[in-house]
Amino acid sequence: MEAMRDAKPGMYEYELQADAEFVFKKHGAYGPSYFALIATGTNTWYSHYHRNTAKLQDGDLVQFDYAPDYKYYQSDVTRVFPANGRFAARQRELYTIYLRLYQALMISIKVHAAPRDIIRDAATKMEAIVRSYAFTDARIKTATAALVERYRSSTAGSLGHSVGMEVHDVGGPPATLEPGMVFTIEPAMQIPEEHIGIRLEDMILITPDGYENLSAFVPIEIDAIEQLMREPGLHER
């Protein structure tokens, strides 16, 4: 969130990394859970981009995947935000449809359910969302269709990766989701012609009654992101 407040065109990816590391250490974390994956512009194409040396350009989206190791327990969270603090019209279309598909996956999660059944249910919800969405951009529509097809035809046995004392924790895919399990969801959508991607990630804790999104406090809706980015950043305080 401090990186989002601080971001502006002309900064470097590593400066946003520095914002996060300041917060990690100030609040008692031992350090990061993994190397910083902070990508702007065409670097968002790479799911594990970690050079962090590019300059934020006006009109870029920033994909920020970086989280702390707190008392040997790991975390893993990703958010996407505009370098200049405001989503352009086309970015709004891309982000909005992706977010709706992402949320379709999240609300399909149920305790005691098999991941393959959750994926199947999510794909049905995604298909309905796409049918009713008013696309204005052909490339965004094609990228969306590709993401939905991956879920429709998926044979995966998990929704993401387990998180515990390792950020990619030990153990194979669970047969069903049971209370106490912690894992991430992080579906990715890409526009190959432009070499860009978009990916959000949250940490999900399965509870006796359903699930808790452990990273829900980090803004994910467009209005909330833009409001946060209007607040003073670390360089201004």
N, C-alpha and C positions, 0 to 999 in steps of 0.2 A: 504493500500500500504506500510506503514511503517512496519507492521507486516510481510508482504511478504519479504521485504528487510532484515529484522532482523532474519527471521526464519533459524534455523539450527538444525541438530540432537543434542540431549542433552538438549535443552531448554524445558521448560514446557509450556503447553497450557496457563497457567495464565500469563506467560511472554509476550506472543503475545497479550493477553488482555490488559496488561499494556501499550504496545506500542500504541494501539488504543486509550486508555483513555487519554494518554498524548496528542495525536493529537486533540481529541475531545475538551479538556479543553483549550488547547493552542489557538485554533481558535474560541473560543467563544461559544461552545456548553454548554448547561446546564448539560449535562451528557449523558449517553447512553439511547437509546430508549427502550431497553429491556436487560435482562441479557445475558451475553456473551455466545454464542454457538460456542465454538471453540473446534473442535474434530479432533483427529489424529488417524490414523490406524483404528482399529475395532470400535472405538467410533463414526466413521462417519455413522454407521448403524442407530444411533438414531437422529431423526430430531430435537429434542429439548434437546440434551445432554448439560449439563451446569455445570458439576463438575469442568472442566478445571484444573485438577490436573495431567494429564498424561504427560509423557515425550515423545517428538518427537523422533522417531526412524528413522535411515537411511533407506530409501525405503518406508516410509509412505507417504500417501497423507494427507493434512490438509484441513479440511472444516471450513472456517472462516465466521461466520454469526454474524455480530455485526455492529451497526451503531448508529449515534448520534441523540440526541434531540436538535435541533437548534431553539431556540426562540419558543419553544412549538410545533414546527412541527417535526414530526417523520420521520425517514428513516429506510430502511430495505434492506440490500444488503448482498449477499453471494458470496464468491469466493472459488475456490479450487486450491491448489498449492502443489508441492512436498516439503517435509521437507528439502531435501538436495539441492534444487534449480534446479534440472533437472528431467524431466519426464523419467522414464524408458520406454522401448519399450512397455511393456504390459499396463502401465499407459497411454501411448500415445494413444493406441488403445481404451481403455476405455473412456478416456476423449474426444478424437476426435469424436467418434460416438455420445456420449452424447451431446457434444456441437452442432453438426449438427442438432440433433433433437430439441434441445433447440432453436436454431436459426430459425428452421422451424416454431416453435410456434410464435416466435417474429415477423417474417416477415408476418405472417398471420393476425396480428392485424390490424383492420381497424376502422376508426371512423364511427359511426352510425350502426355498425354491432352488431348482437347479439352474445354473448359469445359462445353459442352452435354452431353457424355457423363457428366461428373462430376455434373452437376445431375440427370440422369436416374437415375444410380445412387443418388445421395443420396435422391431422392424415393422410390425403392423401399424403401430402408432405413427412411425416415421412416414410410412407410405401415405397415410391420411393427411398428415401435415403438408407433405409435398403437393398433393392433389389440390389443396386449398390455398397454396401460397401464390401470391401474385408476382412472379418473377418478371424482371425487366432486362436481365442480363443472361445471355445464352450460356456463357462460360460458367457462371455461378450455378445455373440450373443443371448443367452437365456434371459439375463437381458434386453437387448435392445428390444427384441420381447415383453417382458412383459410390458415395458413402452409404446410401440406403441399400444398394445392391450388396455391398460387403456384409451388411447385417442380415439381409434376407437370405443370403446363401451361406452364412457362417456355420461352421462346425466347431467353433471354439468352445472350450470347456471352462472359460473364465471370462470375467468382464474387464479385467485389467491385471494388475500385479499386486500381490500381498505386500504390506508394509509393516515392519516391526522393528527389530533391532538392526535390520538391514533395509535399505530403501526398496530393494527387490528381495523380499524376504524368502526364506527357505520353504520348501514344501510344494507339492504339485497342486494343480487345480482342484478345488473342492467339489465333491459330488453335489452338495447343497450348501447354501449360505446359512451359517449358524451364528447365534449370538456370540460376540467377542471377536469375530473376524474383522480385520481392517484391510482394505484394499483401495486401489484407485480406479477411476474410470477416466479414459483419455482418448476418445475417438478423434481421429484426424481427418481433415478435409483439405484437398489440395487443388490448385488450378495449375496444371502442368505448363500451359502456354505462357504463364507469367512467373513461373518458378516461385510461387508463394504457397503457404499453407496456413491453416488455422487449427489450433488445438487447445482445448481447455482441459483442466484436470482437477479433480477433487478427491479427498480422502473420505471413504465411506466406512462407518462403523455399523455392523449389523447388531441390532438390539432385539430383545424378546418380542417387541411389538412391530418391528420394521427395520428402520435404519436411521442413523444420524449422519448428516454431512458435517464433518469436523472442520472443514474449511469454508463453510457457508458465509462466514463474516467478511470474507474478501469479496468486494463488489464484482458482480458478473453481468448485471443488466447495463445497457448502454447509458441510460440516464444517471445511474448511480456511479458509473465509471467517470463520466464527464463531470459530475458534481465533485467527486473526489479530486480530480485533476485540476480543478479550479482552486483548491486549497493550497496554501504556501508549502513548498517543498523544503527539504533539509537545507538547501543552499540559500533559502530566503528567510530562515528562522534563526 
